[in-house]
Amino acid sequence: MFLTISTTGTPERPATDLGFLLHKHPDRAQTFSTSHGTAHVLYPEASTERCTAALLLEIDPVALVRRSKKNGRGGAPDAALAQYVNDRPYAASSLLAVALSTVFKSALRGVCTALPERAASPLPLRIEIPAVPARGGAELVRALFGPLGWASVRAEPVPLDEGFPQWGDSRYVQLVLEGELRLADALRQLYVLLPVLDDAKHYWVAPDEVDKLLRAGEGWLAEHPEQKLITSRYLARRWGLTRQAMERLELVRLAEADDIQVEAIDNAVEETPDGPESGEGAEGGEGAEGGEGAEGTEDARPKEVSLAFQRREAILTALRDAGASSVLDLGCGQGQLVRELLKDARFRRVVGVDVSVRALTIASRRLKLDRMSERQAERVTLTQGALTYTDKRLKGYDAAVLSEVIEHLDLPRLPALEYAVFGSARPGTVVVTTPNVEYNVRWETLPAGHVRHGDHRFEWTRAEFRGWAGEVGRRHGYEVTYRPVGPDDPEVGPPTQMAVFTVTDPRTTQKERTTQKEEKAA
């Protein structure tokens, strides 16, 4: 198993700097033990103008078989004959990927004390691997490496036998990558994509492999067009791990798009009652597109009805009045409203959407999804998504709810949410609730000038909310009505204000489209 890394240089920036970056001196051949054999690093050429480092991995076939038996793994994709005949000593697979991470550990991290600026800068690189197993052929190789900044990706199929061309090509390719990339980026790509191309791993894939994938994929995997295939194959098609990795990658993508830290998005709060609204916890615990927060005990109607309880009742009434049977809870948080919707049989399809994985985990636990009957489970779906991005999965529903959501967004992000919900998803009814800032003077525990929760970017007066809602309705073809939630104070209004948007063009609602199709068929 063989791999070479070459670069070119000038007298000012000699190619032999590659030795510093790899932490392996060009004047010496070095040997390293790995779990399945011996790795050698040597330099076939090392001059100012050109330098090549070679990694040669010698596999011990006996150790491979013994470890495979011990771990209960085949050790090769073709497990039936793997004990006697396999390609592991010759083809670049997860064995070579592990050797890369072992031998070039510091280079993979981009660490070079001697030449830090060189490590952080792109280099003219040429990487050659004579035999790469490619389950998907040369086209898949190009699809995987092409979007990663390489100027040239050559994947030449290796014939089964050059003496018998009529036998055709094998599943192996000779891979040559050329371009200007940081050495650390190139090594991390190989570490991930060699096992992906082989579509097999020589060791058991444990949950910590998700962390390894995300570390190696930092900066490129979240936006890769083949992200799902890469993730699934790297994690040996273990669907639970794949789903976990995809959720975390989505958070990375959203954070990069908004130029913020991942922690700022996935900041679901713990389920502890706290806040000025009696019986209600900190709102928006799910993050930037949050819904309701933790609300204390809710299994029975409290003696003193909380504002959170009244808000949910008002939302349910609005949805019943609209005749909705399929509902989106956008910014579902920890699933309080979803749970109430499931108690009413008229809501046959309920989808909770939130950007926070932690909030969805809490919601799943509170709803007891793992213990639901099959019939009940078919009614509900919890899915990760950001409300400021259009999502085709949200189209075709009777109604959508934005409960205590909009105040968690920065004002410049509101137009994006507006279009994603009212312009793209376009349900027949949209229910929006948000705090009425005028009522804040009635909260004895709320200091003057403070918003109700630290994550609120703004809180509107009644006039401001109606101004925004009216403009949204006008732009997207919705009629808007307003309802108070909670005690309607004659001076400052209710604590929560609610707008109910009803689409004015019946052709845009899923219910009407279905009815029209049925009438036409009849």
BAMIZA-447577 format. One record per residue (C-alpha): residue number from 1; residue in three letters; x, y, z. Coordinates in steps of 0.05 Angstrom, whole numbers, plus 32768, in hexadecimal, padded with zeros to 4 digits. Layout:
BEGIN
nr rest u v w
NUM ALA X Y Z $
...
***
This chain:
BEGIN
nr rest u v w
1 MET 8000 8000 8000 $
2 PHE 8021 803F 7FE7 $
3 LEU 8016 808A 7FE6 $
4 THR 8042 80C4 7FD1 $
5 ILE 803C 810F 7FE1 $
6 SER 8064 813E 7FB5 $
7 THR 806E 8189 7FB4 $
8 THR 8099 81BC 7F8F $
9 GLY 80BF 81F7 7FA9 $
10 THR 80EF 8231 7F9E $
11 PRO 8130 8246 7FC0 $
12 GLU 8107 8275 7FEC $
13 ARG 80D4 823E 7FFD $
14 PRO 80F7 81FC 7FF1 $
15 ALA 80CE 81BE 7FE3 $
16 THR 80F2 819A 801B $
17 ASP 80C6 81C2 804C $
18 LEU 8098 8186 8042 $
19 GLY 80C4 8161 8073 $
20 PHE 80B6 8195 80A9 $
21 LEU 806B 8193 809A $
22 LEU 8068 8147 809E $
23 HIS 8098 8146 80DA $
24 LYS 80C2 8112 80B5 $
25 HIS 810A 8122 80A1 $
26 PRO 8119 8118 8056 $
27 ASP 815E 80FC 8065 $
28 ARG 8145 80C0 808B $
29 ALA 8117 8086 807F $
30 GLN 80EA 807B 80BB $
31 THR 80C0 8040 80D2 $
32 PHE 8080 803F 80FC $
33 SER 8057 8006 8119 $
34 THR 800D 8005 810B $
35 SER 7FD7 7FD5 8122 $
36 HIS 7FDA 7FAD 80E2 $
37 GLY 8021 7FB3 80CA $
38 THR 805B 7FE3 80C0 $
39 ALA 805B 8028 80A1 $
40 HIS 8099 8045 8080 $
41 VAL 80A5 808E 806E $
42 LEU 80DC 809E 803C $
43 TYR 80ED 80D4 8009 $
44 PRO 80FC 80BC 7FC2 $
45 GLU 8110 8104 7FB1 $
46 ALA 811F 8141 7FDC $
47 SER 813A 8180 7FBC $
48 THR 812C 81CA 7FBD $
49 GLU 8102 81C4 7F7E $
50 ARG 80DC 8184 7F8C $
51 CYS 80CF 8157 7FC8 $
52 THR 80A8 8116 7FCD $
53 ALA 8095 80F1 800D $
54 ALA 807E 80A9 8007 $
55 LEU 8055 8081 8039 $
56 LEU 805C 8036 8031 $
57 LEU 802F 800A 805B $
58 GLU 8042 7FC1 8062 $
59 ILE 8006 7F98 807A $
60 ASP 8011 7F5A 80A3 $
61 PRO 7FDC 7F2B 8086 $
62 VAL 7FDE 7EFC 80C3 $
63 ALA 7FD2 7F36 80F3 $
64 LEU 7F9A 7F4F 80C5 $
65 VAL 7F76 7F0C 80C9 $
66 ARG 7F80 7F04 8113 $
67 ARG 7F67 7F4A 8123 $
68 SER 7F2D 7F42 80F4 $
69 LYS 7F17 7F02 8117 $
70 LYS 7F21 7F21 815C $
71 ASN 7EF7 7F5E 814A $
72 GLY 7EC2 7F36 8125 $
73 ARG 7ED0 7F5C 80E4 $
74 GLY 7EDF 7F41 809F $
75 GLY 7F1A 7F6F 8096 $
76 ALA 7F08 7F78 804D $
77 PRO 7ECA 7F86 8025 $
78 ASP 7ECA 7F3E 8008 $
79 ALA 7EC6 7F1C 804B $
80 ALA 7EB9 7ED5 8031 $
81 LEU 7F01 7ECD 8018 $
82 ALA 7F21 7F05 8040 $
83 GLN 7F48 7ED5 806C $
84 TYR 7F6C 7EB8 8030 $
85 VAL 7F6A 7EEC 7FF8 $
86 ASN 7F60 7F36 8001 $
87 ASP 7F7A 7F78 7FE6 $
88 ARG 7F89 7F99 8029 $
89 PRO 7FD6 7F97 8022 $
90 TYR 7FD3 7FB9 7FDE $
91 ALA 7F97 7FE8 7FD8 $
92 ALA 7F8F 802A 7FFD $
93 SER 7F59 8020 8030 $
94 SER 7F49 8032 8078 $
95 LEU 7F8B 8010 808B $
96 LEU 7FB0 8046 8065 $
97 ALA 7F83 807C 8083 $
98 VAL 7F95 8065 80C9 $
99 ALA 7FDF 8063 80B7 $
100 LEU 7FD9 80AB 809E $
101 SER 7FBB 80C1 80E0 $
102 THR 7FF0 809C 8107 $
103 VAL 802E 80B0 80E0 $
104 PHE 801A 80F6 80CC $
105 LYS 7FF2 8108 810A $
106 SER 800D 814F 8113 $
107 ALA 8009 815D 80C8 $
108 LEU 7FC0 8149 80C9 $
109 ARG 7FB3 817D 80FE $
110 GLY 7FD9 81B2 80D7 $
111 VAL 800D 81BA 810F $
112 CYS 8054 81CE 80FD $
113 THR 807C 81F4 8131 $
114 ALA 80B7 81FF 8102 $
115 LEU 808E 821A 80C8 $
116 PRO 8049 822F 80E0 $
117 GLU 803C 825E 80A6 $
118 ARG 804E 8228 8074 $
119 ALA 801F 81F7 8096 $
120 ALA 7FE6 822A 8092 $
121 SER 7FF2 8239 8047 $
122 PRO 7FDF 8212 8009 $
123 LEU 8017 81EA 7FE8 $
124 PRO 801D 81D0 7FA1 $
125 LEU 800D 8187 7FAF $
126 ARG 800C 8147 7F86 $
127 ILE 7FF2 8108 7FA8 $
128 GLU 7FF5 80C4 7F87 $
129 ILE 7FD7 8082 7F9E $
130 PRO 7FE1 8048 7F6D $
131 ALA 7FA5 801E 7F83 $
132 VAL 7F66 803B 7FA3 $
133 PRO 7F29 800E 7FA9 $
134 ALA 7EF0 8038 7F8E $
135 ARG 7EAA 801C 7F98 $
136 GLY 7E88 804C 7F69 $
137 GLY 7EC0 8051 7F36 $
138 ALA 7EE9 808B 7F1D $
139 GLU 7EAB 80B7 7F1A $
140 LEU 7EA1 80B2 7F65 $
141 VAL 7EEB 80C2 7F71 $
142 ARG 7EE3 8102 7F49 $
143 ALA 7EA1 8112 7F6D $
144 LEU 7EC3 810C 7FB1 $
145 PHE 7F05 8130 7FA4 $
146 GLY 7EEE 8161 7F6E $
147 PRO 7EC9 8192 7F9C $
148 LEU 7F05 8196 7FCC $
149 GLY 7F31 81C7 7FA7 $
150 TRP 7F5D 8198 7F7E $
151 ALA 7F70 81B4 7F3A $
152 SER 7F74 816D 7F1E $
153 VAL 7F55 812B 7F35 $
154 ARG 7F6C 80F0 7F0A $
155 ALA 7F4E 80AC 7F18 $
156 GLU 7F66 8079 7EE5 $
157 PRO 7F44 8035 7EEA $
158 VAL 7F75 7FFC 7EF5 $
159 PRO 7F68 7FC1 7EC4 $
160 LEU 7F5B 7F7D 7EE2 $
161 ASP 7F94 7F61 7EB8 $
162 GLU 7FBC 7F88 7E85 $
163 GLY 7FC8 7F48 7E5F $
164 PHE 7F7D 7F3D 7E57 $
165 PRO 7F5D 7F81 7E48 $
166 GLN 7F1B 7F5F 7E37 $
167 TRP 7F12 7F51 7E81 $
168 GLY 7F07 7F9C 7E8C $
169 ASP 7F19 7FC7 7EC6 $
170 SER 7F1D 7FB6 7F10 $
171 ARG 7EFC 7FDF 7F47 $
172 TYR 7F3F 8000 7F55 $
173 VAL 7F58 8043 7F3B $
174 GLN 7F9B 8065 7F39 $
175 LEU 7F8F 80A8 7F5C $
176 VAL 7FB7 80E7 7F4E $
177 LEU 7FA4 8129 7F70 $
178 GLU 7FC4 816B 7F5D $
179 GLY 7FB7 81B1 7F77 $
180 GLU 7FC8 81E5 7FAB $
181 LEU 7FAD 81D2 7FEF $
182 ARG 7FC3 81D4 8037 $
183 LEU 7FE7 8192 8046 $
184 ALA 7FBA 8187 8083 $
185 ASP 7F7C 818E 8058 $
186 ALA 7F95 815C 8025 $
187 LEU 7FA7 8129 805B $
188 ARG 7F63 8130 807D $
189 GLN 7F3F 8126 803C $
190 LEU 7F65 80E6 802F $
191 TYR 7F59 80CE 8077 $
192 VAL 7F0E 80D3 806C $
193 LEU 7F06 80C2 8022 $
194 LEU 7F32 8085 801C $
195 PRO 7F04 805A 8048 $
196 VAL 7EC8 807B 8025 $
197 LEU 7EE0 8065 7FE0 $
198 ASP 7EEF 801F 7FFA $
199 ASP 7EAB 801E 801D $
200 ALA 7EC8 7FF3 8054 $
201 LYS 7EEE 7FF9 8096 $
202 HIS 7F1D 7FC8 80B6 $
203 TYR 7F05 7FD9 80FC $
204 TRP 7EC4 7FE0 8122 $
205 VAL 7EA5 8024 8119 $
206 ALA 7E97 8040 815F $
207 PRO 7E72 8081 8170 $
208 ASP 7EB4 80A6 8177 $
209 GLU 7EBC 809F 812B $
210 VAL 7E8A 80D8 8124 $
211 ASP 7EBA 8107 8148 $
212 LYS 7EF4 80EE 811D $
213 LEU 7ECB 80FB 80DE $
214 LEU 7EB8 8142 80F3 $
215 ARG 7EFF 8153 8106 $
216 ALA 7F1C 813A 80C5 $
217 GLY 7EE2 8159 809D $
218 GLU 7EE8 819E 80BC $
219 GLY 7EE6 81D4 8087 $
220 TRP 7ECE 81A8 804D $
221 LEU 7E9D 8171 805F $
222 ALA 7E62 819C 8076 $
223 GLU 7E5C 81BB 8030 $
224 HIS 7E71 817E 8007 $
225 PRO 7E3B 816A 7FD3 $
226 GLU 7E47 8120 7FE4 $
227 GLN 7E44 812B 802F $
228 LYS 7E0F 80F6 803B $
229 LEU 7E34 80C0 8015 $
230 ILE 7E76 80D2 8036 $
231 THR 7E58 80D1 807B $
232 SER 7E32 8090 8071 $
233 ARG 7E6D 8069 8054 $
234 TYR 7EA0 8085 8085 $
235 LEU 7E74 806E 80BF $
236 ALA 7E6A 8029 809F $
237 ARG 7E21 8037 8091 $
238 ARG 7E10 8038 80DB $
239 TRP 7DD1 8062 80D3 $
240 GLY 7DCE 807B 811B $
241 LEU 7E15 8097 8117 $
242 THR 7E08 80B1 80D1 $
243 ARG 7DCB 80D8 80E8 $
244 GLN 7DF1 80F4 8123 $
245 ALA 7E2A 810B 80F6 $
246 MET 7DFB 812A 80C3 $
247 GLU 7DD8 8152 80F9 $
248 ARG 7E19 816C 8114 $
249 LEU 7E31 817D 80CD $
250 GLU 7DF1 81A4 80C1 $
251 LEU 7E00 81CE 80FF $
252 VAL 7E46 81DB 80E4 $
253 ARG 7E29 81F0 80A1 $
254 LEU 7DF7 8220 80C1 $
255 ALA 7E2C 823E 80EF $
256 GLU 7E5B 824A 80B5 $
257 ALA 7E23 8269 808C $
258 ASP 7E13 829A 80C3 $
259 ASP 7E5C 82A3 80D9 $
260 ILE 7E4E 828E 8121 $
261 GLN 7E65 8257 814F $
262 VAL 7E41 8214 814E $
263 GLU 7E34 821B 8199 $
264 ALA 7E0C 825B 818B $
265 ILE 7DDB 8232 8161 $
266 ASP 7DD6 81F2 8189 $
267 ASN 7DC9 8213 81CC $
268 ALA 7D8C 81EF 81E6 $
269 VAL 7D81 81FE 8230 $
270 GLU 7D75 81CB 8266 $
271 GLU 7D2E 81BB 827A $
272 THR 7D2B 81E8 82B6 $
273 PRO 7CF2 8219 82C5 $
274 ASP 7D0B 8260 82C7 $
275 GLY 7CF1 82A1 82AB $
276 PRO 7CC0 82DB 82B5 $
277 GLU 7C85 82B6 8295 $
278 SER 7C67 828C 82CC $
279 GLY 7C71 8242 82C0 $
280 GLU 7C9C 824E 8284 $
281 GLY 7CE7 8244 827C $
282 ALA 7D19 826A 8254 $
283 GLU 7CFD 8272 820F $
284 GLY 7D22 8260 81D0 $
285 GLY 7D4F 822E 81F2 $
286 GLU 7D57 820C 81AE $
287 GLY 7D83 8243 8191 $
288 ALA 7D7F 8277 815B $
289 GLU 7D3E 825C 813E $
290 GLY 7D22 8248 8181 $
291 GLY 7CDD 8237 8198 $
292 GLU 7CC2 8233 81DE $
293 GLY 7CF2 8226 8216 $
294 ALA 7CF0 81F7 8252 $
295 GLU 7CAE 81FE 8276 $
296 GLY 7CAF 81D5 82B5 $
297 THR 7C79 81A1 82C4 $
298 GLU 7C45 819D 828D $
299 ASP 7C23 8159 8294 $
300 ALA 7BE6 8178 82B4 $
301 ARG 7BC7 81BC 82B0 $
302 PRO 7BE7 81E6 82E7 $
303 LYS 7BBC 8207 831D $
304 GLU 7BD4 824B 8305 $
305 VAL 7BD2 8248 82BA $
306 SER 7C16 825B 829D $
307 LEU 7C1F 8288 8262 $
308 ALA 7C41 824E 823D $
309 PHE 7C02 8224 8247 $
310 GLN 7BD5 825D 822F $
311 ARG 7C01 8268 81F2 $
312 ARG 7BFD 821F 81DD $
313 GLU 7BB2 821E 81E6 $
314 ALA 7BAC 825D 81BB $
315 ILE 7BD7 823D 8184 $
316 LEU 7BAF 81FC 8186 $
317 THR 7B6E 8224 8180 $
318 ALA 7B89 824A 8144 $
319 LEU 7B9E 8209 8122 $
320 ARG 7B5A 81E8 812F $
321 ASP 7B36 8225 8115 $
322 ALA 7B61 8220 80D5 $
323 GLY 7B4E 81D7 80CC $
324 ALA 7B97 81C2 80C9 $
325 SER 7BA9 8179 80CA $
326 SER 7BF3 817E 80BA $
327 VAL 7C1C 81AE 80E4 $
328 LEU 7C65 81C6 80E6 $
329 ASP 7C7F 81DD 8129 $
330 LEU 7CB9 8208 8112 $
331 GLY 7CEA 8212 814A $
332 CYS 7CCB 81D9 8172 $
333 GLY 7CFE 81DD 81A9 $
334 GLN 7CF3 81A6 81DC $
335 GLY 7CB1 818F 81BE $
336 GLN 7C7C 81AC 81EC $
337 LEU 7C4D 81C2 81B4 $
338 VAL 7C5B 8182 818B $
339 ARG 7C44 8159 81C7 $
340 GLU 7C03 8180 81CC $
341 LEU 7BF6 817A 8182 $
342 LEU 7BFD 812E 8186 $
343 LYS 7BC7 812C 81BB $
344 ASP 7B94 8144 8188 $
345 ALA 7B83 810F 8153 $
346 ARG 7B6F 8144 8120 $
347 PHE 7BB9 8156 8117 $
348 ARG 7BCC 8119 80EE $
349 ARG 7C13 8131 80DB $
350 VAL 7C40 8158 810A $
351 VAL 7C88 816D 80FA $
352 GLY 7CB5 818F 812C $
353 VAL 7CF0 81B5 810F $
354 ASP 7D2A 81D2 8135 $
355 VAL 7D72 81E5 8127 $
356 SER 7D8B 81C9 816A $
357 VAL 7D9C 817F 816E $
358 ARG 7D9A 8182 81B9 $
359 ALA 7D54 81A0 81BA $
360 LEU 7D3C 816A 818A $
361 THR 7D5B 8135 81B7 $
362 ILE 7D36 8151 81F3 $
363 ALA 7CF5 8154 81CA $
364 SER 7CFD 810C 81B5 $
365 ARG 7D06 80F7 81FD $
366 ARG 7CCA 8120 8216 $
367 LEU 7C9E 8104 81DF $
368 LYS 7CB6 80BD 81ED $
369 LEU 7CBF 80B0 81A3 $
370 ASP 7CE3 806F 81AF $
371 ARG 7CA6 8054 81D4 $
372 MET 7C6F 806E 81A8 $
373 SER 7C40 803F 8184 $
374 GLU 7C4F 8037 813A $
375 ARG 7C0E 805B 8128 $
376 GLN 7C1D 8096 8155 $
377 ALA 7C66 809A 813E $
378 GLU 7C4F 80A1 80F6 $
379 ARG 7C2E 80E3 8108 $
380 VAL 7C6C 8106 8122 $
381 THR 7CB1 8118 8106 $
382 LEU 7CE9 8140 8127 $
383 THR 7D1B 815D 80F6 $
384 GLN 7D56 818C 80F8 $
385 GLY 7D53 81CB 80CE $
386 ALA 7D60 8215 80CF $
387 LEU 7D23 8241 80C4 $
388 THR 7D4B 8276 809E $
389 TYR 7D58 8246 8065 $
390 THR 7D25 822B 8033 $
391 ASP 7D17 81E2 803D $
392 LYS 7CED 81B9 800C $
393 ARG 7CDB 8189 8045 $
394 LEU 7CAF 81C0 8062 $
395 LYS 7C82 81C8 8026 $
396 GLY 7C3B 81AD 8022 $
397 TYR 7C22 81B6 806A $
398 ASP 7BE0 81D3 8080 $
399 ALA 7BFE 81FE 80B7 $
400 ALA 7C3F 8215 80D7 $
401 VAL 7C4D 8231 811C $
402 LEU 7C84 8262 8130 $
403 SER 7C7A 8265 817B $
404 GLU 7CAB 8294 819E $
405 VAL 7CDC 828E 8164 $
406 ILE 7CE5 82CF 813F $
407 GLU 7D00 82F5 817B $
408 HIS 7D3C 82C5 817D $
409 LEU 7D55 82DC 8139 $
410 ASP 7D7D 831A 8129 $
411 LEU 7D51 834A 8104 $
412 PRO 7D79 8346 80C3 $
413 ARG 7D6A 82FB 80C2 $
414 LEU 7D1E 8304 80C5 $
415 PRO 7D15 830D 8079 $
416 ALA 7D37 82C9 806E $
417 LEU 7D07 82A7 809F $
418 GLU 7CCD 82CC 8080 $
419 TYR 7CDC 82B2 803A $
420 ALA 7CED 826B 8052 $
421 VAL 7CA9 8265 8076 $
422 PHE 7C78 8292 8050 $
423 GLY 7C99 8292 800C $
424 SER 7CB6 824C 8004 $
425 ALA 7C92 821C 8034 $
426 ARG 7C51 8245 802F $
427 PRO 7C21 821F 805C $
428 GLY 7BD8 8232 805B $
429 THR 7BDA 824E 80A2 $
430 VAL 7C15 826A 80CA $
431 VAL 7C0F 8279 8114 $
432 VAL 7C43 82A8 8132 $
433 THR 7C4A 82BA 817B $
434 THR 7C7D 82E9 819A $
435 PRO 7C84 8311 81DC $
436 ASN 7C62 8354 81E2 $
437 VAL 7C98 8382 81FD $
438 GLU 7C65 83B3 8217 $
439 TYR 7C4E 837F 824A $
440 ASN 7C93 8378 8268 $
441 VAL 7C85 83AF 829B $
442 ARG 7C54 837E 82BB $
443 TRP 7C8B 834C 82CC $
444 GLU 7CA1 835D 8312 $
445 THR 7CE0 8333 830C $
446 LEU 7CF6 8350 82C9 $
447 PRO 7D26 838C 82CE $
448 ALA 7D10 83C9 82A7 $
449 GLY 7D2B 83CA 8260 $
450 HIS 7D3B 837F 825F $
451 VAL 7D1E 834C 822F $
452 ARG 7CFE 830D 824A $
453 HIS 7D37 82DF 8237 $
454 GLY 7D80 82EC 822A $
455 ASP 7D7C 82CC 81E5 $
456 HIS 7D46 82FB 81CC $
457 ARG 7D62 8329 8196 $
458 PHE 7D25 8357 819A $
459 GLU 7CDF 835B 81B7 $
460 TRP 7CAA 8382 8191 $
461 THR 7C71 83B0 81A5 $
462 ARG 7C2C 839F 818B $
463 ALA 7C32 83D3 8155 $
464 GLU 7C76 83B9 813F $
465 PHE 7C5E 8371 813C $
466 ARG 7C20 8383 8114 $
467 GLY 7C49 83AD 80E5 $
468 TRP 7C78 8373 80D6 $
469 ALA 7C3F 8340 80D0 $
470 GLY 7C17 836D 80A3 $
471 GLU 7C52 8376 8073 $
472 VAL 7C60 832B 8072 $
473 GLY 7C18 831C 8062 $
474 ARG 7C16 8350 802B $
475 ARG 7C56 8337 800A $
476 HIS 7C43 82ED 800B $
477 GLY 7BF7 82ED 8003 $
478 TYR 7BDE 82E0 804A $
479 GLU 7BA7 8300 8072 $
480 VAL 7BBA 830E 80BA $
481 THR 7B90 830E 80F9 $
482 TYR 7BAA 831C 813F $
483 ARG 7B98 82FC 8181 $
484 PRO 7BAF 830B 81C9 $
485 VAL 7BCE 82D3 81F2 $
486 GLY 7BCA 82DA 823E $
487 PRO 7BA8 8311 8265 $
488 ASP 7B99 834C 8237 $
489 ASP 7BAF 8388 8260 $
490 PRO 7B87 83C7 824C $
491 GLU 7BC7 83F1 824E $
492 VAL 7BFF 83C5 8234 $
493 GLY 7BDB 838C 8212 $
494 PRO 7BE6 8341 821A $
495 PRO 7C29 8321 822E $
496 THR 7C2C 82FA 81EC $
497 GLN 7C13 8312 81A9 $
498 MET 7BFD 82E2 8173 $
499 ALA 7BF2 82EA 8128 $
500 VAL 7BCD 82B7 80FE $
501 PHE 7BDF 82BA 80B4 $
502 THR 7BAE 829A 8083 $
503 VAL 7BC2 8293 803A $
504 THR 7B94 82B9 800B $
505 ASP 7BA5 8292 7FCC $
506 PRO 7B84 824D 7FD4 $
507 ARG 7BAE 8230 7F9C $
508 THR 7BEB 8232 7FC9 $
509 THR 7BD0 8207 8002 $
510 GLN 7BDB 81BD 8004 $
511 LYS 7B95 81AF 801B $
512 GLU 7B76 81D4 7FE1 $
513 ARG 7BA5 81B4 7FAF $
514 THR 7B91 816F 7FC9 $
515 THR 7B47 8181 7FC6 $
516 GLN 7B4E 819B 7F7F $
517 LYS 7B71 815B 7F68 $
518 GLU 7B3B 8130 7F88 $
519 GLU 7B04 8158 7F67 $
520 LYS 7B26 8154 7F24 $
521 ALA 7B30 8109 7F2B $
522 ALA 7AE6 8100 7F3D $
***
